[in-house]
Amino acid sequence: MLRRKKAQSTAEYVIVLGLIVAAVIAMQTYVKRGFQGRIKDAVDYTDQGGQTGNAVAFTTKQYEPYYLESKFGTGRTSEDTENLAEGGAVSRASTETSTRSGSQTILEPKTE
């Protein structure tokens, strides 16, 4: 009877440990987003020259990478040339040009 309880106890510990690991993995996205927000606040703060004396103050505004509007256009031009010579020799030449232009704009988050 004691062995069964010991095995059951071990199984419960494994399940609890699995739940803790799953919770930590699920929280990674939110922790990473918080760090990105702090870094963005620091960069924006230093860009605006808002530092007064030695005091540095950060806002608690959350940075959302989803509020980004991107408009890009791409183009591609390709030319392939193939020349056949006497004796079955083949020479091939290829030129390709790609272009990309556009802009990204950070949108203001929607307040509820």
C-alpha distances in whole Angstrom, upper triangle without the diagonal:
4,5,5,7,9,10,11,13,15,16,17,19,21,22,23,25,26,28,29,31,32,34,35,37,38,40,42,44,45,45,47,50,50,51,53,55,55,57,59,60,61,63,65,65,67,69,71,71,70,69,70,71,67,65,63,62,60,59,56,57,55,56,55,56,56,59,62,64,65,69,69,72,72,74,74,77,77,80,80,83,83,86,87,89,91,89,86,85,83,83,81,81,79,79,76,77,74,74,72,73,72,70,67,67,64,64,64,60,60,60,58
4,5,5,6,9,10,11,13,14,15,17,19,20,21,23,25,26,27,29,30,32,33,35,36,38,40,43,43,43,45,48,48,49,51,53,53,55,57,58,59,61,63,63,65,67,68,69,67,66,68,68,64,62,60,59,57,57,54,55,53,54,54,54,55,58,60,63,64,67,68,71,70,73,73,76,76,79,79,82,82,85,86,88,90,88,85,84,82,82,80,80,77,78,75,75,72,73,71,72,70,69,65,65,63,63,62,59,59,58,57
4,5,5,6,9,10,11,12,14,15,17,19,20,21,23,25,26,27,29,30,32,33,35,36,38,41,42,42,44,46,46,47,50,51,52,53,56,57,57,60,61,62,63,66,67,68,66,65,67,67,64,62,60,59,56,56,53,54,52,53,52,53,53,57,58,61,62,65,66,68,68,70,71,74,73,76,76,79,79,82,83,85,87,85,82,81,79,79,76,76,74,75,72,72,70,70,68,69,68,67,64,64,61,61,61,58,58,58,56
4,5,5,6,9,10,11,12,14,15,17,18,20,21,23,25,26,27,29,31,32,33,35,37,39,40,40,43,45,45,46,49,50,51,52,54,55,56,59,60,61,63,65,66,67,65,65,66,67,63,61,59,58,55,55,52,53,50,51,50,51,51,55,57,59,60,63,64,66,66,69,69,72,72,75,74,77,78,81,82,84,86,84,81,80,78,78,75,75,73,73,71,71,68,69,67,68,66,65,62,62,59,59,59,56,56,55,54
4,5,5,6,9,10,10,12,14,15,16,18,20,21,23,24,26,27,29,30,31,33,35,38,38,38,41,43,43,44,47,48,48,50,53,53,54,57,58,59,60,62,64,65,63,62,64,64,61,59,56,55,53,52,49,50,48,49,49,49,50,53,55,58,59,62,63,66,66,68,69,72,72,75,75,78,78,82,82,85,87,85,82,81,79,78,76,76,73,73,71,71,68,68,66,67,65,64,61,61,58,58,57,54,54,53,52
4,5,5,6,9,10,11,12,14,15,17,18,20,21,23,24,26,27,29,30,32,34,37,37,37,39,42,42,43,45,47,47,49,51,52,53,55,57,57,59,61,62,63,61,60,62,62,59,57,55,54,51,51,48,49,47,48,48,48,49,52,54,57,58,61,62,65,64,67,67,70,70,73,73,76,77,80,81,83,85,83,80,79,77,77,74,74,72,72,69,69,66,67,64,66,64,63,59,59,57,57,56,53,54,53,52
4,5,5,6,9,10,11,12,14,15,17,19,20,21,23,24,26,27,29,30,32,35,36,36,38,40,41,42,44,46,46,48,50,51,52,54,56,56,58,60,61,62,61,60,62,62,59,57,55,53,51,51,48,49,46,47,46,47,47,50,52,55,56,59,60,62,62,64,64,68,67,70,70,73,73,77,77,80,82,80,77,76,74,73,71,71,69,69,66,66,64,64,62,63,62,60,57,58,55,55,55,52,52,52,51
4,5,5,6,9,10,11,12,14,15,17,19,20,21,23,25,26,27,29,31,33,34,34,37,39,39,40,43,44,45,46,49,50,51,53,54,55,57,59,60,61,60,59,61,61,58,56,53,52,49,49,46,47,44,45,44,45,45,49,51,53,54,58,58,61,61,64,64,67,67,70,70,73,74,77,78,80,83,81,78,76,74,74,71,71,69,69,66,66,63,64,61,62,61,59,56,56,53,53,53,50,50,49,48
4,5,5,6,9,10,11,12,14,15,17,18,20,21,23,25,26,27,29,32,33,32,35,37,37,38,41,42,42,44,47,47,48,51,52,53,54,56,58,59,57,56,58,58,55,53,51,49,47,47,43,45,42,43,43,44,44,48,50,53,54,57,58,60,60,63,64,67,67,70,70,73,74,77,78,81,83,81,78,77,75,74,72,71,69,69,66,66,63,63,61,61,60,58,55,55,52,52,52,48,49,48,47
4,5,5,6,9,10,11,12,14,15,17,18,20,21,23,24,26,27,31,31,31,33,36,36,37,39,41,41,43,45,46,47,49,51,51,53,55,57,57,56,55,57,57,54,52,50,48,46,46,43,44,41,42,42,42,43,46,48,51,52,55,56,58,58,61,61,64,64,67,67,70,71,74,75,78,80,78,75,74,72,71,68,68,66,66,63,63,60,61,58,59,58,56,53,53,51,51,51,48,48,48,47
4,5,5,6,9,10,11,12,14,15,16,18,20,21,23,25,26,29,30,30,32,34,35,36,38,40,40,42,44,45,46,48,50,51,52,54,56,57,56,55,57,57,54,52,50,48,46,45,42,43,40,41,40,40,41,44,46,49,50,53,54,56,56,59,59,62,62,65,65,68,69,72,73,76,78,76,73,72,70,69,67,66,64,64,61,61,58,59,56,57,56,54,51,52,49,49,49,46,46,46,45
4,5,5,6,9,10,11,12,14,15,17,19,20,21,23,25,27,28,28,31,33,33,34,37,38,39,40,42,43,44,47,48,49,51,52,54,55,53,53,55,55,52,50,47,46,43,43,39,40,38,39,38,39,39,43,45,48,49,52,53,56,56,59,59,62,63,66,66,69,70,73,75,77,80,78,75,73,71,70,68,67,65,64,62,61,58,58,56,57,55,53,50,50,47,47,47,44,44,43,42
4,5,5,6,9,10,11,12,14,15,17,18,20,21,23,26,27,26,29,31,31,32,35,36,36,38,40,41,42,44,46,47,48,50,52,53,51,50,52,53,49,47,45,43,41,41,38,39,36,37,37,38,39,42,44,47,48,51,52,55,55,58,58,61,62,65,65,68,69,72,74,76,79,77,74,72,70,69,67,66,63,63,60,60,57,57,55,55,54,52,49,49,46,46,46,43,43,43,42
4,6,5,6,9,10,11,12,14,15,16,18,20,21,24,25,25,27,30,30,31,33,35,36,37,39,41,41,43,45,46,48,49,51,52,51,50,52,53,49,47,45,44,41,41,38,39,36,36,36,36,37,40,42,45,46,49,50,52,52,55,55,58,59,62,62,65,66,69,70,73,75,73,70,69,66,66,63,63,60,60,57,57,54,54,52,53,52,50,47,47,45,45,45,42,42,42,41
4,5,5,6,9,10,10,12,14,15,16,18,20,23,24,24,26,28,29,30,32,34,35,36,38,39,41,43,44,45,47,48,50,51,50,49,52,52,49,47,44,43,40,39,36,37,34,35,34,34,35,38,40,43,44,47,48,51,51,54,54,57,58,61,61,64,65,69,70,73,75,74,70,69,66,66,63,62,60,59,57,56,53,53,51,52,50,49,45,45,43,43,43,39,40,40,39
4,5,5,6,9,10,11,13,14,15,17,19,22,22,22,25,27,27,28,31,32,32,34,36,37,38,40,42,43,44,46,48,49,47,47,49,49,46,44,41,40,37,37,33,34,32,33,32,33,34,37,39,42,43,47,48,51,51,54,55,58,58,62,62,65,66,70,71,74,77,75,72,70,68,67,64,63,61,60,57,57,54,53,51,51,50,48,45,44,42,42,41,38,38,38,37
4,5,5,6,9,10,11,12,14,15,17,20,21,20,23,25,25,26,29,30,31,32,35,36,36,39,40,41,43,44,46,47,46,45,47,48,44,42,40,38,36,36,33,34,31,32,31,32,33,36,38,41,42,45,46,49,49,52,53,56,56,60,60,63,64,68,69,72,74,73,70,68,65,64,62,61,58,58,55,54,51,51,49,50,48,46,43,43,40,41,40,37,38,38,37
4,5,5,6,9,10,11,12,14,16,18,20,20,22,24,25,26,28,30,30,32,34,35,36,38,40,41,42,44,46,47,46,45,48,48,45,43,40,39,36,36,33,33,30,31,30,30,31,34,36,39,40,43,44,46,46,49,50,53,53,57,57,60,61,65,66,69,71,70,67,65,63,62,59,58,55,55,52,52,49,49,46,47,46,44,41,41,39,39,39,36,37,37,36
4,5,5,6,9,10,10,12,15,17,18,18,20,22,23,24,26,28,29,31,32,33,35,37,38,39,41,43,44,45,44,43,46,47,44,41,39,37,34,33,30,31,28,28,28,28,29,32,34,37,38,42,43,46,46,49,50,53,54,57,58,61,62,66,67,70,73,72,68,67,64,63,60,59,56,56,53,52,49,49,46,47,45,43,40,40,37,37,36,33,34,34,33
4,5,5,6,9,10,11,13,16,16,16,18,20,21,22,24,26,26,28,30,31,32,34,36,36,38,40,42,43,41,41,43,44,41,38,36,34,31,31,28,29,26,27,26,27,28,31,33,37,38,41,42,45,46,49,50,53,54,57,58,61,63,66,68,70,73,72,69,67,64,63,60,59,56,55,52,52,48,48,45,46,44,42,39,39,36,36,35,32,33,33,32
4,5,5,6,9,10,11,14,15,15,17,19,20,21,23,25,25,27,29,30,31,33,35,36,37,39,41,42,41,40,43,43,40,38,35,34,31,31,28,29,26,26,26,26,27,30,32,35,36,39,40,43,43,46,47,50,51,54,54,58,59,62,64,67,69,68,65,63,61,59,57,56,53,52,49,49,45,45,43,43,42,40,37,37,34,35,35,32,33,33,33
4,5,5,6,9,10,12,14,14,16,18,19,21,22,24,25,27,28,30,31,33,34,35,37,39,40,42,41,40,43,44,41,39,36,34,31,31,27,28,24,25,24,24,25,28,30,33,34,37,38,41,41,44,45,48,49,52,53,56,58,61,63,66,68,67,64,62,60,58,55,54,51,51,48,47,44,44,41,42,40,38,35,35,33,33,33,30,31,31,31
4,5,5,6,9,11,11,12,14,16,17,18,20,22,23,25,26,27,29,31,32,33,35,36,38,39,38,38,40,41,38,36,33,31,28,27,24,25,22,22,22,23,23,26,28,32,33,37,38,41,41,45,46,49,50,54,54,58,59,63,65,68,71,70,66,65,62,60,57,56,53,52,49,48,45,44,41,41,39,37,34,34,31,31,31,27,28,28,28
4,5,5,6,10,10,10,12,14,15,16,18,20,20,22,24,25,26,28,30,31,32,34,36,37,36,35,38,39,36,34,31,29,26,26,23,24,21,21,21,21,23,26,28,31,32,36,37,40,40,43,44,48,49,52,53,57,58,62,64,66,69,68,65,63,60,59,56,54,51,50,47,46,43,42,40,40,38,36,33,33,30,30,30,27,29,29,29
4,5,5,8,10,10,11,14,15,16,17,19,21,22,24,25,26,28,29,31,33,34,36,37,36,36,39,40,37,35,32,30,27,27,24,24,21,21,20,20,21,24,26,29,30,33,34,37,37,40,41,45,45,49,50,53,54,58,60,63,66,65,61,59,57,55,52,51,48,47,44,43,40,39,37,37,36,34,31,31,28,29,29,26,28,28,29
4,6,7,8,10,11,12,14,16,17,18,20,22,23,24,26,27,29,30,32,33,35,37,35,35,38,40,37,35,31,29,26,25,22,22,19,19,18,18,19,22,24,27,28,32,33,36,36,39,41,44,45,49,50,53,55,59,61,63,66,66,62,60,57,56,53,52,48,47,44,43,40,39,36,36,35,33,29,29,26,27,27,24,25,25,25
4,6,5,6,9,10,11,13,14,15,17,19,20,21,23,25,26,27,29,30,32,33,32,32,35,36,33,31,28,26,23,22,19,19,16,16,16,17,18,21,23,26,28,31,33,36,37,40,41,45,46,50,51,55,56,60,62,65,68,67,64,62,59,57,54,53,50,48,45,44,40,39,36,36,34,32,28,28,25,25,25,22,23,24,24
4,6,5,6,8,10,11,12,14,15,16,18,20,21,22,24,26,27,28,30,32,31,31,34,35,32,30,27,25,22,22,19,19,16,15,15,15,17,20,22,25,26,30,31,34,34,38,39,42,44,47,48,52,54,57,59,62,65,64,61,59,56,54,51,50,46,45,42,41,37,37,34,34,32,30,26,26,24,25,25,22,24,25,25
4,6,5,6,9,10,10,12,14,15,16,18,20,21,22,24,26,27,28,30,30,30,33,34,32,30,26,25,21,20,18,17,13,13,12,12,13,16,18,21,23,26,27,31,31,35,36,40,41,45,46,50,52,55,58,60,64,63,60,58,55,53,50,48,45,43,40,38,35,34,31,31,29,26,23,23,20,21,21,19,21,22,22
4,5,5,6,9,10,10,12,14,15,16,18,20,21,22,24,26,27,29,27,28,31,32,30,27,24,22,18,17,14,14,11,11,11,12,13,16,18,22,23,27,29,32,33,37,39,42,44,48,49,53,55,58,61,64,67,67,63,61,58,56,53,51,48,46,42,41,37,36,33,32,30,27,24,23,20,20,20,17,19,19,20
4,5,5,6,9,10,11,13,14,15,17,19,20,21,23,24,26,27,26,26,29,30,27,25,22,20,17,17,14,14,12,12,13,14,16,18,20,24,25,29,30,34,35,38,40,43,45,49,50,54,56,59,62,64,67,67,64,62,59,57,53,51,48,46,43,41,38,37,34,33,31,28,25,24,21,22,22,19,21,22,23
4,5,5,6,9,10,11,12,14,15,17,18,20,21,22,24,26,25,25,28,30,27,25,22,20,17,17,15,15,12,11,11,11,14,16,18,21,22,26,27,30,31,35,36,40,41,45,47,50,52,56,58,61,64,64,61,58,55,53,50,48,45,43,39,38,34,33,30,30,28,25,22,22,19,20,20,19,21,22,23
4,5,5,6,9,10,10,12,14,15,16,18,20,21,22,24,23,24,27,29,27,25,21,19,16,15,13,12,8,7,8,8,11,13,15,18,20,24,25,29,30,34,35,39,41,45,46,50,52,56,58,61,65,64,61,59,56,54,50,48,45,43,39,37,34,32,29,28,26,23,20,19,16,17,17,15,17,18,20
4,5,5,6,9,10,11,12,14,15,16,19,20,21,23,21,22,24,26,24,21,18,16,13,12,10,10,7,7,9,11,14,15,17,21,23,26,28,32,33,37,39,42,44,48,50,53,56,59,62,65,68,68,65,62,59,57,53,51,48,46,42,40,37,35,32,31,28,25,22,21,17,18,17,15,18,18,20
4,5,5,6,9,10,11,12,14,15,17,18,20,21,20,20,23,25,22,20,17,16,12,13,12,12,10,9,11,12,15,17,18,22,23,27,28,32,33,36,38,42,43,47,49,52,54,58,60,63,66,66,63,61,57,55,52,50,46,44,41,39,36,34,31,30,28,25,22,21,18,20,19,18,21,21,23
4,5,5,6,9,10,11,12,14,15,16,18,20,20,20,23,25,23,21,17,16,13,13,12,12,9,7,9,9,13,14,14,18,19,23,24,28,29,33,35,38,40,44,45,49,51,55,58,60,64,64,61,58,55,52,49,47,43,41,38,36,32,30,27,26,24,21,18,17,14,16,17,16,19,20,22
4,5,5,6,9,10,10,12,14,15,16,18,17,18,21,23,22,19,16,14,10,10,9,8,6,4,8,9,12,13,14,18,20,23,25,29,30,34,36,40,42,46,48,51,54,57,60,63,66,67,64,61,58,55,52,49,46,44,40,38,34,32,29,27,25,22,18,17,13,15,14,13,16,17,19
4,5,5,6,9,10,10,12,14,15,17,15,15,19,20,18,16,12,11,8,9,9,9,8,8,11,13,16,16,17,21,23,26,28,32,33,37,39,42,44,48,50,54,56,59,62,65,68,68,65,63,60,57,54,51,48,46,42,40,36,34,31,30,27,24,21,19,16,18,17,16,19,20,22
4,5,5,6,9,10,11,12,14,16,15,15,19,20,18,17,13,13,10,11,12,12,11,9,12,13,16,16,17,20,21,25,26,30,31,34,36,40,42,45,47,51,53,57,59,62,65,66,63,60,57,54,51,48,45,42,39,37,34,32,28,27,25,22,19,18,16,18,18,18,21,22,25
4,5,5,6,8,10,10,12,14,14,15,19,21,20,18,14,13,10,11,11,10,10,7,10,11,14,14,14,17,18,22,23,27,29,32,34,38,40,44,46,49,52,56,59,61,65,65,62,59,56,53,50,47,44,41,38,35,32,30,26,25,22,19,16,15,12,14,14,15,18,19,22
4,5,5,6,9,10,11,12,11,12,16,18,17,15,11,10,7,7,9,8,9,8,12,13,16,15,16,19,21,24,26,30,32,35,38,41,44,47,50,53,56,59,62,65,68,69,66,63,60,57,54,51,48,45,41,39,35,33,29,28,25,22,18,17,14,15,14,15,18,18,21
4,6,5,6,9,10,11,10,10,14,16,14,13,9,9,7,9,12,12,13,12,15,16,19,19,19,22,23,26,28,32,33,37,39,42,44,48,50,53,56,59,62,65,68,69,66,63,60,57,54,51,48,45,42,39,36,34,30,29,26,23,20,19,16,18,18,18,22,22,25
4,5,5,6,9,10,11,12,15,17,16,15,12,12,11,12,14,14,14,12,15,15,19,18,17,20,21,24,25,28,30,33,36,39,41,45,47,50,53,56,59,62,65,66,63,60,57,54,51,48,45,42,39,36,33,30,27,25,23,20,17,16,14,17,17,18,22,23,26
4,6,5,6,9,9,11,15,17,17,16,12,12,10,11,13,12,13,12,14,15,18,16,16,19,20,23,25,28,30,33,36,39,42,45,48,51,54,57,61,63,67,67,65,62,58,55,52,49,46,43,40,37,33,31,27,25,23,19,16,15,13,15,14,16,20,20,24
4,5,5,7,6,7,11,14,13,12,9,9,8,9,13,13,14,14,17,18,21,19,19,22,24,27,28,32,34,37,40,43,45,49,51,55,58,61,64,66,70,71,68,65,62,59,55,52,49,46,43,40,37,34,31,29,26,23,20,18,16,18,17,18,21,22,25
4,5,5,6,7,11,13,13,12,10,11,11,13,16,16,18,16,20,20,23,22,21,24,25,27,29,32,34,37,39,42,45,48,51,54,57,60,63,65,69,69,67,64,61,58,54,51,48,45,42,39,36,34,31,28,26,23,21,20,18,20,20,21,25,25,29
4,6,8,10,13,16,16,16,13,14,13,15,18,17,18,17,19,19,22,20,19,21,22,25,26,29,31,34,37,40,42,46,48,51,54,57,61,63,67,67,65,62,59,55,52,49,46,43,40,37,34,31,28,25,23,20,18,17,16,18,18,20,24,25,28
4,5,8,11,14,16,15,13,13,13,14,17,16,18,17,20,21,23,21,21,22,24,26,28,31,33,36,39,42,45,48,51,54,57,60,64,66,70,71,68,65,62,59,55,52,49,46,42,39,36,33,30,27,25,22,20,18,16,18,18,20,23,24,27
4,6,8,11,13,12,11,12,13,15,19,18,21,20,23,24,26,24,24,26,27,30,31,34,36,39,42,45,48,51,54,57,60,63,66,68,72,73,70,67,64,61,57,54,51,48,45,42,39,36,33,31,28,25,23,22,20,22,21,23,26,27,30
4,6,10,11,10,9,9,10,12,16,16,19,19,22,23,26,24,24,27,28,31,33,36,38,41,44,47,50,53,56,59,62,65,69,71,74,75,73,70,66,63,60,57,54,51,47,44,41,38,35,33,30,27,25,22,20,22,20,22,25,25,28
4,6,7,7,6,8,10,13,17,18,20,20,24,25,28,26,27,29,31,33,35,39,41,44,46,49,52,55,58,61,64,67,70,72,76,76,74,71,68,64,61,58,55,52,49,46,43,40,37,35,33,29,27,25,23,25,23,25,27,27,30
4,6,6,7,9,12,15,19,20,23,23,27,28,31,30,30,33,34,37,39,42,44,47,50,53,55,59,61,64,67,70,74,76,79,80,77,74,71,68,65,62,59,56,53,50,47,44,41,39,36,33,31,29,26,28,26,27,30,29,32
4,6,8,11,15,17,21,23,25,26,30,31,34,33,33,36,37,40,41,45,47,50,52,55,57,61,63,66,69,72,75,77,81,81,79,76,73,69,66,63,60,57,55,52,49,46,43,41,39,36,33,32,29,31,29,30,33,32,35
4,6,10,13,17,20,22,24,25,28,30,33,32,32,35,37,40,41,45,46,49,52,55,57,60,62,65,68,71,74,76,80,80,78,75,72,69,66,63,60,57,54,51,48,46,43,41,39,36,33,32,29,31,29,30,33,32,35
4,6,10,13,16,19,21,22,26,28,31,30,30,33,35,38,40,44,45,49,51,54,57,60,62,65,68,71,74,77,80,80,78,75,72,69,66,63,60,57,54,51,48,45,42,40,38,35,32,30,27,29,27,27,30,29,31
4,7,10,13,15,18,18,22,24,27,26,27,30,32,35,37,40,42,45,48,51,53,57,59,62,65,68,71,73,77,77,75,72,68,66,62,59,56,54,51,48,45,42,39,37,35,31,29,27,24,25,24,24,27,26,29
4,7,10,12,15,16,20,22,25,24,25,28,30,34,36,39,41,45,47,51,53,57,59,62,65,68,71,74,77,78,75,72,69,66,63,60,57,54,51,48,45,42,39,37,34,30,27,25,22,23,21,21,24,22,25
4,7,9,11,12,16,18,21,20,22,25,27,30,33,36,38,42,44,48,50,54,56,60,62,66,69,71,75,75,72,69,66,63,60,57,54,51,48,45,42,39,36,34,31,28,25,22,19,20,18,18,20,19,22
4,5,9,10,14,17,19,18,20,23,26,29,32,35,38,41,44,47,50,54,56,59,62,66,69,71,75,75,72,70,66,64,60,58,54,51,48,45,42,39,36,33,31,27,24,21,17,18,15,15,17,16,18
4,6,9,12,16,18,17,19,23,26,29,32,35,38,41,44,48,50,54,56,60,62,66,69,71,75,75,72,70,66,64,60,58,54,52,48,46,42,40,36,34,31,28,24,22,18,18,15,14,16,14,16
4,7,9,13,14,13,16,19,22,26,28,32,34,38,41,45,47,51,53,57,60,63,66,69,72,73,70,67,64,61,58,55,52,49,46,43,39,37,33,31,28,24,21,18,14,14,11,10,12,11,14
4,6,10,12,11,14,18,20,24,26,30,32,36,39,42,45,49,51,54,57,61,63,66,70,70,67,64,61,59,55,53,49,47,43,41,37,35,31,29,26,23,19,17,13,13,11,9,12,11,14
4,6,9,9,11,14,17,21,23,27,29,33,35,39,41,45,47,51,53,57,60,63,66,66,63,61,57,55,52,49,45,43,39,37,33,31,27,26,23,20,16,14,10,11,10,9,12,13,16
4,5,6,8,12,15,18,21,24,27,30,33,37,39,43,45,49,51,55,58,61,64,64,61,59,55,53,50,47,44,41,38,35,31,29,26,24,21,18,14,13,10,10,10,8,11,12,15
4,6,6,10,12,16,18,21,23,27,29,33,35,39,41,45,47,51,54,57,60,61,57,55,52,49,46,43,40,37,34,32,28,26,22,21,18,16,12,11,9,10,11,10,13,15,18
4,6,8,11,14,17,20,22,26,29,32,35,39,41,44,47,51,54,57,60,60,57,55,51,49,46,43,40,38,34,32,28,26,22,21,18,16,12,11,9,9,11,9,11,14,16
4,7,10,13,16,20,22,26,29,33,35,39,42,45,48,52,55,58,61,62,59,57,53,51,47,44,41,38,35,32,28,26,22,20,17,14,10,9,6,5,7,6,9,12,15
4,6,10,13,16,19,23,26,29,32,36,38,42,45,48,52,55,58,59,56,53,50,47,44,41,37,35,31,28,25,22,18,17,13,10,7,6,5,6,9,10,12,16,19
4,7,10,14,16,20,23,27,30,34,36,40,43,47,50,53,56,57,54,52,48,46,42,39,36,33,29,26,23,20,16,14,11,8,6,5,6,7,11,12,14,18,20
4,6,10,13,16,20,23,26,30,33,36,39,43,46,49,53,54,50,48,44,42,38,36,32,29,25,23,19,16,12,11,8,6,4,6,9,10,14,16,18,21,24
4,7,10,14,17,21,24,27,30,34,37,41,44,47,51,52,49,46,43,40,37,34,30,27,23,20,17,14,11,8,5,5,6,9,12,13,17,19,20,24,27
4,7,10,14,17,20,24,27,30,34,37,40,43,47,48,45,43,39,37,33,30,26,23,20,17,13,10,7,6,4,6,8,11,15,16,20,22,24,28,30
4,7,10,14,17,21,24,27,31,34,37,40,44,45,42,40,36,34,30,27,24,21,17,14,11,8,6,5,6,9,12,15,18,20,24,25,27,31,33
4,7,10,14,17,20,24,27,30,34,37,40,42,39,36,33,30,26,24,20,17,13,11,7,6,4,7,9,12,15,18,21,23,27,28,30,34,36
4,7,10,14,17,20,24,27,30,33,37,39,36,33,30,27,23,21,17,14,11,8,6,5,7,9,12,15,18,22,25,27,30,32,34,38,40
4,7,10,13,17,20,23,27,30,34,35,32,30,26,23,20,17,13,11,7,6,4,6,9,12,15,19,21,25,28,30,34,35,37,41,43
4,7,10,14,17,20,24,27,30,32,29,27,23,21,17,14,11,8,6,5,6,9,12,15,18,22,25,28,31,33,37,39,41,44,47
4,7,10,13,17,20,23,27,28,25,23,20,17,13,11,7,6,4,6,9,12,15,18,22,25,28,31,34,36,40,42,44,47,49
4,7,10,13,17,20,24,25,22,20,17,14,11,8,6,5,6,9,12,15,19,22,25,29,31,35,38,40,44,45,47,51,53
4,7,10,13,17,20,22,19,17,13,11,7,6,4,7,9,12,15,18,22,25,28,32,34,38,41,43,47,48,50,54,56
4,7,10,13,17,19,16,14,10,8,6,5,6,9,12,15,18,21,25,28,32,35,38,41,44,47,50,52,54,57,59
4,7,10,14,15,12,11,7,6,4,6,9,12,15,18,21,25,28,32,35,38,41,45,47,50,53,54,56,60,62
4,6,10,12,10,8,6,5,6,9,12,15,18,21,25,28,32,35,38,42,44,48,51,53,57,58,60,64,66
4,7,9,7,6,5,7,9,12,15,18,21,25,28,32,35,38,42,45,48,51,54,56,60,61,63,67,69
4,6,6,5,6,8,11,14,17,21,24,28,31,34,38,41,45,48,50,54,57,59,63,64,66,70,72
4,5,6,9,11,15,18,21,24,28,31,35,38,41,45,48,52,54,58,61,63,67,68,70,73,75
4,6,9,12,16,19,22,26,29,33,36,39,43,46,50,53,55,59,61,64,68,68,70,74,76
4,6,10,13,17,20,23,26,30,33,37,40,43,47,50,52,56,58,61,64,65,67,71,73
4,7,10,14,17,20,24,27,30,34,37,41,44,47,50,53,56,58,62,63,65,69,71
4,7,10,13,17,20,24,27,30,34,37,40,44,46,50,52,55,58,59,61,65,67
4,7,10,14,17,21,24,27,31,34,38,41,43,47,50,52,56,57,59,63,65
4,7,10,14,17,20,24,27,31,34,37,40,43,46,49,52,53,56,59,61
4,7,10,14,17,21,24,27,31,34,37,40,43,46,49,51,53,57,59
4,7,10,13,17,20,24,27,31,33,37,40,42,46,47,49,53,55
4,7,10,14,17,21,24,27,30,34,37,39,43,44,47,50,53
4,7,10,14,17,21,24,26,30,33,36,39,41,43,47,49
4,7,10,14,17,21,23,27,30,33,36,38,40,44,46
4,7,10,14,17,20,23,26,29,33,34,37,40,43
4,7,10,14,17,20,23,26,30,32,34,38,40
4,7,10,13,17,20,22,26,28,30,34,36
4,7,11,14,17,20,23,26,28,32,34
4,7,10,14,16,20,22,24,28,31
4,7,10,13,16,19,21,25,28
4,7,10,13,15,18,21,24
4,6,10,12,15,18,21
4,7,9,12,15,18
4,6,9,12,15
4,6,9,12
4,6,10
4,6
4
